[in-house]
C-alpha cells in the first residue's frame, strides 16, 4: 500500500483557521486587532503578506508589548479572506479564543 500524500503546511493552516472561525472567537481588521492587542485578549495575530509595512510593524510592536504570537500568512489579503470563509479581503486577523482548533500549538 502506498503512503498517503503529505499535505502542504498552507492547507493545514487553512483547515486550522476554518476551525477557529467555526468554534473560536476572533476579530477581523486592523482597528479591532489593535484593540484586542491593547486589552491583552489576543492569543495570536495573523497578518497577510501584502499588509502595508508601517501597519505590519505597528501590529508587531503591539504584539511584542502584549507578548502575543504573530504569524505572517503566506497569501495576500484576498487569500486570507477566502481562508476565513469570507467574501471580502482580510489583512489582519486576531484570534482571542482558538476554540477546538490547535492553531496555537501549531504555530509554536
C-alpha positions as CSV (number, residue, x, y, z in Angstrom):
1,X,0.0,0.0,0.0
2,X,1.4,3.4,-1.0
3,X,1.8,6.1,1.7
4,X,-0.7,8.8,1.8
5,X,0.4,12.1,0.1
6,X,1.6,14.8,2.5
7,X,-0.5,17.9,2.8
8,X,1.1,21.3,2.4
9,X,1.6,23.4,5.5
10,X,-0.6,26.1,3.9
11,X,-3.5,23.8,3.5
12,X,-3.0,22.5,7.1
13,X,-3.0,26.1,8.4
14,X,-6.1,26.9,6.4
15,X,-8.0,24.0,7.9
16,X,-7.0,25.1,11.4
17,X,-8.1,28.6,10.6
18,X,-11.5,27.3,9.4
19,X,-11.9,25.5,12.7
20,X,-11.2,28.8,14.6
21,X,-13.8,30.5,12.5
22,X,-16.3,27.8,13.3
23,X,-15.7,27.2,17.1
24,X,-13.5,30.1,18.4
25,X,-13.6,33.8,18.8
26,X,-11.7,36.2,16.6
27,X,-11.7,39.8,15.3
28,X,-11.1,40.8,11.7
29,X,-9.4,44.0,10.7
30,X,-6.7,46.3,11.8
31,X,-8.5,48.5,14.3
32,X,-10.2,45.7,16.2
33,X,-6.9,43.7,16.2
34,X,-5.2,46.7,17.8
35,X,-8.0,46.9,20.4
36,X,-7.6,43.3,21.3
37,X,-3.8,43.6,21.5
38,X,-4.1,46.6,23.8
39,X,-6.5,44.9,26.1
40,X,-4.4,41.8,26.1
41,X,-7.2,39.5,24.9
42,X,-5.4,38.4,21.7
43,X,-3.7,35.0,21.6
44,X,-2.3,35.2,18.1
45,X,-2.3,37.8,15.3
46,X,-2.3,36.7,11.7
47,X,-1.1,39.2,9.1
48,X,-1.4,38.8,5.3
49,X,1.8,39.2,3.3
50,X,0.6,42.3,1.4
51,X,-0.3,44.3,4.5
52,X,1.4,47.8,4.4
53,X,4.8,47.8,6.1
54,X,4.0,50.6,8.6
55,X,0.8,48.8,9.7
56,X,2.6,45.5,9.9
57,X,5.4,46.9,12.1
58,X,2.9,48.6,14.3
59,X,1.0,45.4,14.8
60,X,4.2,43.5,15.6
61,X,5.2,46.2,18.1
62,X,1.9,45.9,20.0
63,X,2.1,42.1,19.8
64,X,5.7,42.3,21.3
65,X,4.4,44.5,24.2
66,X,1.5,42.2,24.9
67,X,3.6,39.0,24.5
68,X,1.4,37.8,21.7
69,X,2.4,35.5,18.8
70,X,2.5,36.9,15.3
71,X,2.0,34.7,12.2
72,X,2.7,36.0,8.7
73,X,0.2,34.4,6.4
74,X,1.8,33.2,3.1
75,X,-1.0,34.6,0.9
76,X,-2.4,38.1,0.4
77,X,-5.4,39.6,1.9
78,X,-7.7,38.1,-0.7
79,X,-6.4,34.6,0.2
80,X,-6.7,35.2,3.9
81,X,-10.3,36.4,3.5
82,X,-11.1,33.3,1.5
83,X,-9.4,31.1,4.1
84,X,-11.6,32.7,6.8
85,X,-14.7,31.8,4.7
86,X,-15.5,35.5,4.0
87,X,-16.2,37.1,0.7
88,X,-14.1,40.2,1.4
89,X,-10.4,40.9,1.9
90,X,-8.9,40.4,5.4
91,X,-5.4,41.8,6.0
92,X,-5.3,41.2,9.8
93,X,-7.0,38.6,11.9
94,X,-6.7,38.4,15.7
95,X,-7.6,35.2,17.5
96,X,-8.9,35.7,21.0
97,X,-10.2,32.2,21.7
98,X,-9.0,29.3,19.5
99,X,-12.0,27.1,20.3
100,X,-11.5,23.4,19.2
101,X,-8.6,24.3,16.9
102,X,-4.9,23.6,17.8
103,X,-3.7,26.7,16.0
104,X,-1.7,27.9,18.9
105,X,0.3,24.7,19.3
106,X,0.8,24.5,15.5
107,X,2.4,28.0,15.5
108,X,4.7,27.3,18.4
